[in-house]
Amino acid sequence: MALQMEWEAAGLGLTLAAAYLKVRRVVTSKENGIEYQVAVFADSDARDAHRDPVEVIVGHKQYDDSCTDNAIKDIYEYLKAQDEYSGAEDV
């Protein structure tokens, strides 16, 4: 499970036409919400070749009624609902 989309790499001045976004870490707590880490790779080939991500995003989501037992899937759904991830496709 991952997302694919056009991505502007922060600080690199580079637009990746088919960036591959993979949730790498999720920590869930009903009291503190969900902390997550998303690795952004140049494309799926870069990820498959075990290259380093061009960017790592750390974020937080409040724990709410939309949360299920599958925290990783919850984060993908949450990301797709955010403006900066509009146009992201499941891959």
C-alpha positions as CSV (number, residue, x, y, z in Angstrom):
1,M,0.0,0.0,0.0
2,A,1.3,3.4,-1.0
3,L,0.4,6.6,-2.7
4,Q,1.7,8.0,-6.0
5,M,1.5,11.6,-7.1
6,E,3.4,14.6,-8.4
7,W,5.5,16.0,-5.5
8,E,7.6,19.0,-5.1
9,A,10.6,18.0,-3.0
10,A,11.1,20.5,-0.2
11,G,14.4,22.5,-0.5
12,L,15.5,20.6,-3.6
13,G,13.8,22.7,-6.3
14,L,12.7,19.4,-7.9
15,T,9.3,18.2,-9.0
16,L,8.9,14.4,-9.0
17,A,6.3,13.4,-11.6
18,A,5.5,10.0,-10.0
19,A,6.7,10.3,-6.4
20,Y,6.0,7.2,-4.3
21,L,4.8,7.9,-0.7
22,K,5.0,5.1,1.8
23,V,3.9,5.2,5.4
24,R,6.8,3.9,7.4
25,R,5.9,4.4,11.0
26,V,2.7,4.8,12.9
27,V,2.3,5.2,16.7
28,T,-1.3,5.2,18.0
29,S,-2.6,6.4,21.3
30,K,-6.2,7.3,22.1
31,E,-4.9,10.0,24.4
32,N,-2.2,11.5,22.1
33,G,-3.6,10.7,18.7
34,I,-1.7,9.1,15.8
35,E,1.9,10.1,14.9
36,Y,3.0,9.0,11.5
37,Q,6.0,9.1,9.2
38,V,5.8,9.1,5.4
39,A,8.8,8.4,3.2
40,V,8.8,10.2,-0.2
41,F,10.8,8.3,-2.9
42,A,11.5,9.6,-6.4
43,D,9.4,6.8,-7.8
44,S,8.5,3.2,-7.1
45,D,11.7,2.0,-8.7
46,A,13.7,4.0,-6.2
47,R,11.8,2.5,-3.3
48,D,12.2,-1.0,-4.8
49,A,15.9,-0.4,-5.1
50,H,16.1,0.5,-1.4
51,R,17.3,4.0,-2.2
52,D,17.0,6.7,0.5
53,P,13.8,8.8,0.4
54,V,14.2,12.3,-0.9
55,E,12.0,13.5,2.0
56,V,10.5,12.2,5.2
57,I,7.3,13.8,6.5
58,V,6.4,13.6,10.1
59,G,2.8,14.3,11.0
60,H,0.0,14.0,13.6
61,K,-3.7,13.1,13.4
62,Q,-6.1,13.3,16.3
63,Y,-7.6,10.0,17.3
64,D,-11.3,10.1,16.4
65,D,-14.3,8.0,15.4
66,S,-12.8,7.5,11.9
67,C,-9.9,5.5,13.3
68,T,-10.1,1.7,12.8
69,D,-7.9,-1.2,13.9
70,N,-5.8,-0.6,10.8
71,A,-3.8,2.6,11.7
72,I,-1.7,2.5,8.5
73,K,-4.8,2.4,6.3
74,D,-6.3,5.2,8.4
75,I,-3.3,7.4,7.7
76,Y,-3.5,6.8,3.9
77,E,-7.1,7.8,4.0
78,Y,-6.4,10.8,6.1
79,L,-3.6,11.9,3.8
80,K,-5.8,11.6,0.7
81,A,-8.3,13.9,2.3
82,Q,-5.7,16.7,2.8
83,D,-5.3,19.4,0.2
84,E,-1.5,18.9,-0.2
85,Y,-2.2,15.3,-1.2
86,S,-5.0,16.0,-3.7
87,G,-4.6,13.8,-6.8
88,A,-2.7,11.1,-4.9
89,E,-3.6,7.6,-6.2
90,D,-3.4,4.3,-4.3
91,V,-0.7,2.0,-5.7
